[in-house]
Amino acid sequence: MEPADGASLAYVALGAAASVRIRVHLIVGFCHFAPSANSPVPEIPPLADAIDKATSNMIRKRWIILGCMCALVLFVWINNTNLFADRSGTYKVLAHRGLAQTFDVSQVEWNTNTAKMIYEPEHGFLENTLDSMAISFEYGADIVELDVQLTKDGQLAVFHDYDLSMRTDAAGSPSEYTMDELRKLDIGYGYTADEGQTYPFRGKGIGLMPELWEVLEAFPDKNLLIHMKHGNVETAKALWTYLERLTPEHKAQITVYGNDEGLIYLRERCETIRVLSTKILKKALLHYVLFGWTGYIPKAIHNMEIHIP
């Protein structure tokens, strides 16, 4: 039936894809156009072709997303796996204060006088002496740990205790004495294995307290772990006067630990010096947690040493 006004009326086309159970309604509305024998009729692409094209695009996008996820997982794995790590090394043997007298470490606090609680001596070496360090390296130690304290005349004495009376024949802090005065003390004076009944090293430790430069000269090709006792900035400044005279190769064999203030001072003088600092580690921890999975290591913990009990 022809419309009364001569316009052409397009009807609703209903299509259904054979492969999917979807009913699609194409509402084309009423369109008026001038009747002409030469006017082309718009072609509507087959519905199945349109659905196939949309499905193909969706599958391609999913493969792209899956590929990106796989690449990310591979990137994280490569940056965190230990398969490519150098496993040629092994554990390191550290001689604490050199070859020292032994005692029950479970009974030790920060201020314990260990000289008064030693076991029956099995050798004749005393801690923090050149001989005890030399024999430690001879027996196969990779690293020797030693303690340094600032003296009255600005030198660094190799001695552990905060009070000289704990193992010498003097009293007071090493900072109250010059290095020459400390050399005259008997560092074996206070050792006893039987609660003071006998003192097996008394008189045998006179002149054995070394100065740090003696240690550095005696072991130029050995690894040393230097503990700055009461490691404030003043002690660090004194230590730097020693370290700055070393060659880069010698300096690379030195690790320093102690109070953070002194270690930060040393790092400011030399970025490559190896230190053990809790404060610096904590400062870099957030960056490492956020970006460490990428293989990134914060600059602050480069040349950092970590000791695991």
C-alpha positions as MATLAB code, in Angstrom:
seq = 'MEPADGASLAYVALGAAASVRIRVHLIVGFCHFAPSANSPVPEIPPLADAIDKATSNMIRKRWIILGCMCALVLFVWINNTNLFADRSGTYKVLAHRGLAQTFDVSQVEWNTNTAKMIYEPEHGFLENTLDSMAISFEYGADIVELDVQLTKDGQLAVFHDYDLSMRTDAAGSPSEYTMDELRKLDIGYGYTADEGQTYPFRGKGIGLMPELWEVLEAFPDKNLLIHMKHGNVETAKALWTYLERLTPEHKAQITVYGNDEGLIYLRERCETIRVLSTKILKKALLHYVLFGWTGYIPKAIHNMEIHIP';
ca = [
       0.000    0.000    0.000;
       1.416    3.420   -0.974;
       1.499    6.189    1.648;
      -0.936    9.069    0.896;
       1.833   11.794    0.793;
       4.075    9.883   -1.647;
       6.934    9.333    0.930;
       8.662    6.020    1.289;
       8.283    4.290    4.633;
      11.097    2.107    5.964;
       9.942   -0.656    8.164;
      11.562   -2.254   11.204;
      14.193   -4.822   10.314;
      14.587   -7.702   12.669;
      17.768   -9.814   12.513;
      19.031  -12.640   14.595;
      22.564  -14.125   14.648;
      22.462  -17.832   14.123;
      25.544  -18.458   16.273;
      24.381  -16.571   19.358;
      21.074  -16.449   21.123;
      20.702  -12.683   20.886;
      17.757  -10.837   19.386;
      18.748   -7.537   17.838;
      16.133   -4.924   16.973;
      17.156   -2.329   14.451;
      14.734    0.528   14.612;
      15.127    2.606   11.536;
      12.257    5.055   12.125;
      10.507    6.934    9.375;
      12.648    8.570    6.731;
      11.385   10.891    4.060;
      13.285   11.285    0.859;
      12.451   12.532   -2.584;
      11.393    9.701   -4.820;
      13.955    9.047   -7.511;
      14.677    6.048   -9.612;
      18.435    6.677   -9.344;
      18.620    7.096   -5.532;
      20.743    4.264   -4.027;
      19.324    2.359   -1.138;
      21.772    2.338    1.893;
      23.300   -1.062    2.445;
      23.294   -2.505    5.913;
      26.216   -4.922    6.440;
      25.190   -8.431    7.340;
      24.666   -8.751   11.097;
      26.825  -11.868   11.358;
      29.805  -10.019    9.843;
      29.476   -7.182   12.352;
      29.331   -9.601   15.258;
      32.367  -11.520   13.961;
      34.354   -8.304   13.657;
      33.442   -7.174   17.185;
      34.305  -10.589   18.587;
      37.652  -10.594   16.766;
      38.544   -7.154   18.198;
      37.645   -8.265   21.719;
      39.774  -11.411   21.456;
      42.730   -9.387   20.135;
      42.472   -6.938   23.037;
      42.382   -9.791   25.524;
      45.545  -11.296   24.033;
      47.274   -7.916   24.197;
      46.318   -7.540   27.882;
      47.433  -11.104   28.638;
      50.735  -10.502   26.840;
      51.366   -7.330   28.847;
      50.646   -9.161   32.109;
      53.012  -11.998   31.178;
      55.732   -9.477   30.265;
      55.294   -7.747   33.649;
      55.502  -11.043   35.541;
      58.632  -12.008   33.580;
      60.199   -8.600   34.283;
      59.579   -8.911   38.035;
      60.865  -12.501   38.096;
      64.082  -11.669   36.230;
      64.793   -8.782   38.612;
      64.211  -10.869   41.735;
      65.372  -14.386   40.955;
      68.668  -15.650   42.354;
      69.235  -18.031   39.438;
      71.680  -15.580   37.903;
      73.446  -14.701   41.165;
      77.111  -15.462   41.666;
      77.175  -18.493   43.951;
      80.895  -19.064   43.805;
      81.381  -17.475   47.229;
      80.653  -18.988   50.618;
      80.185  -17.830   54.196;
      82.731  -15.501   55.795;
      84.572  -16.255   59.016;
      84.740  -13.230   61.310;
      87.130  -13.181   64.248;
      85.518  -11.003   66.934;
      88.302   -8.882   68.460;
      90.780  -11.302   66.947;
      91.499  -14.558   68.768;
      90.098  -13.784   72.208;
      89.501  -15.616   75.449;
      86.100  -17.330   75.539;
      83.179  -16.906   77.924;
      79.456  -17.603   78.187;
      77.990  -15.127   75.689;
      74.447  -15.813   76.926;
      75.362  -13.971   80.136;
      76.727  -10.882   78.397;
      75.068   -7.460   78.453;
      76.424   -4.256   76.947;
      78.293   -3.382   80.160;
      79.413   -6.876   81.241;
      83.025   -7.283   82.332;
      83.913  -10.323   80.249;
      87.483  -10.444   81.555;
      86.131  -11.646   84.905;
      84.069  -14.481   83.463;
      86.405  -16.232   81.025;
      86.632  -19.996   80.744;
      89.890  -21.702   81.633;
      92.343  -20.303   79.043;
      93.088  -22.560   76.068;
      95.591  -20.191   74.454;
      97.672  -17.178   75.375;
      96.190  -14.499   73.126;
      94.340  -11.402   74.335;
      91.597   -9.626   72.409;
      92.222   -6.513   70.307;
      95.957   -7.042   70.031;
      98.110   -7.297   66.911;
      99.097  -10.865   67.775;
      95.490  -11.981   68.226;
      94.553  -10.481   64.860;
      97.528  -12.012   63.064;
      96.825  -15.506   64.390;
      93.145  -15.140   63.428;
      94.056  -14.507   59.806;
      96.570  -17.334   59.963;
      93.839  -19.706   61.120;
      91.624  -18.696   58.195;
      89.537  -15.744   59.335;
      88.223  -13.627   56.467;
      87.530  -10.573   58.620;
      88.770   -9.336   61.977;
      86.563   -7.090   64.093;
      88.207   -4.556   66.424;
      87.083   -1.728   68.695;
      88.452    1.810   68.664;
      88.113    4.642   71.164;
      89.224    8.258   71.025;
      92.156    9.116   73.297;
      92.954   12.351   75.110;
      95.415   13.339   72.369;
      93.038   12.618   69.461;
      94.295    9.191   68.456;
      92.310    5.961   68.245;
      93.218    3.253   70.718;
      92.153   -0.318   70.000;
      90.270   -1.238   73.171;
      86.758   -2.449   73.920;
      85.649   -1.538   77.459;
      84.272    1.846   78.462;
      86.215    1.626   81.765;
      89.886    0.645   81.811;
      89.489   -1.014   85.213;
      87.521   -3.858   83.635;
      90.709   -5.493   82.324;
      93.698   -3.207   82.946;
      95.594   -1.853   85.941;
      94.120    1.649   85.473;
      90.663    3.194   85.847;
      88.542    5.637   83.901;
      87.727    6.127   80.249;
      90.403    5.716   77.550;
      89.521    9.288   76.527;
      91.135   10.482   79.765;
      94.543    9.142   78.732;
      96.987    9.838   75.939;
      98.005    7.008   73.631;
     101.464    6.888   75.183;
      99.911    6.470   78.633;
      97.609    3.703   77.406;
     100.537    1.772   75.931;
     102.042    1.433   79.402;
      98.997   -0.338   80.823;
      98.671   -4.077   81.377;
      95.630   -5.126   79.331;
      95.813   -8.665   80.764;
      95.594   -7.486   84.361;
      91.908   -8.245   85.042;
      91.418  -11.668   83.419;
      90.282  -14.427   85.750;
      88.568  -17.775   85.288;
      88.013  -18.560   88.966;
      86.323  -15.442   90.361;
      89.573  -13.687   91.228;
      91.549  -16.499   92.808;
      94.105  -16.395   90.011;
      94.915  -13.998   87.167;
      96.652  -15.983   84.418;
      97.440  -13.000   82.175;
      98.463  -10.446   84.778;
     101.780   -8.873   83.801;
     101.615  -10.356   80.286;
      99.674   -7.561   78.585;
     101.922   -4.562   79.179;
     102.374   -2.492   76.047;
     100.001   -4.618   73.960;
      97.247   -2.032   73.398;
      97.720   -0.944   69.771;
      96.874    2.300   68.037;
      94.662    2.003   64.949;
      97.334    3.014   62.446;
      99.487    0.116   63.634;
      96.648   -2.252   62.721;
      96.115   -0.681   59.303;
      99.834   -0.928   58.532;
     100.093   -4.499   59.805;
      97.198   -5.788   57.649;
      97.068   -3.710   54.444;
      95.486   -6.506   52.395;
      93.027   -7.843   54.975;
      89.359   -7.117   55.678;
      88.737   -5.250   58.911;
      85.470   -4.436   60.665;
      85.987   -1.355   62.833;
      83.602   -0.716   65.696;
      83.532    2.918   66.776;
      82.857    2.626   70.494;
      80.909    5.693   71.630;
      80.929    6.450   67.905;
      80.002   10.106   68.007;
      80.981   12.623   65.361;
      84.264   13.447   67.115;
      85.342    9.810   66.953;
      84.248    9.651   63.309;
      86.292   12.756   62.487;
      89.354   11.138   64.028;
      88.710    7.901   62.151;
      88.407    9.769   58.860;
      91.939   11.161   59.307;
      93.104    7.531   59.174;
      90.873    6.350   56.362;
      91.523    9.256   54.007;
      95.209    8.293   53.904;
      94.439    4.814   52.595;
      94.486    3.831   48.946;
      91.062    3.150   47.361;
      91.904   -0.583   47.330;
      92.787   -0.584   51.028;
      89.779    1.543   51.933;
      87.488   -0.923   50.132;
      88.518   -3.591   52.670;
      87.300   -1.556   55.640;
      83.800   -1.675   57.139;
      82.744    0.632   59.965;
      79.852    0.364   62.408;
      78.764    2.172   65.554;
      76.506    5.141   66.299;
      74.608    6.465   63.289;
      75.755   10.059   63.702;
      79.376    9.083   63.190;
      78.571    6.787   60.279;
      76.568    9.486   58.514;
      79.552   11.813   58.887;
      81.832    9.226   57.272;
      79.385    8.681   54.413;
      79.342   12.419   53.782;
      83.125   12.341   53.460;
      83.167    9.271   51.222;
      80.097    7.731   49.551;
      81.869    4.457   48.798;
      82.947    3.675   52.349;
      81.230    0.521   53.620;
      79.197    1.043   56.792;
      76.607   -0.732   58.887;
      73.971    1.819   59.879;
      70.439    1.137   61.121;
      69.342    4.715   60.496;
      70.491    4.722   56.869;
      68.824    1.349   56.287;
      65.504    2.555   57.715;
      65.661    5.695   55.600;
      66.076    3.657   52.421;
      63.551    0.982   53.411;
      60.460    2.760   52.018;
      62.081    3.270   48.614;
      63.167   -0.350   48.549;
      59.708   -1.645   49.492;
      58.068    0.470   46.777;
      60.550   -0.128   43.974;
      62.743   -3.046   45.014;
      60.633   -5.504   43.026;
      61.946   -3.847   39.853;
      65.539   -4.638   40.805;
      66.144   -1.043   41.932;
      68.480   -0.628   44.916;
      68.371    2.788   46.636;
      71.665    4.639   46.438;
      71.663    5.100   50.215;
      72.286    1.392   50.764;
      75.027    0.990   48.193;
      78.167   -0.267   49.982;
      76.048   -1.122   53.001;
      76.837   -4.149   55.118;
      74.149   -6.093   56.959;
      74.929   -8.574   59.726;
      72.478  -11.384   60.371;
      72.952  -13.102   63.763;
];
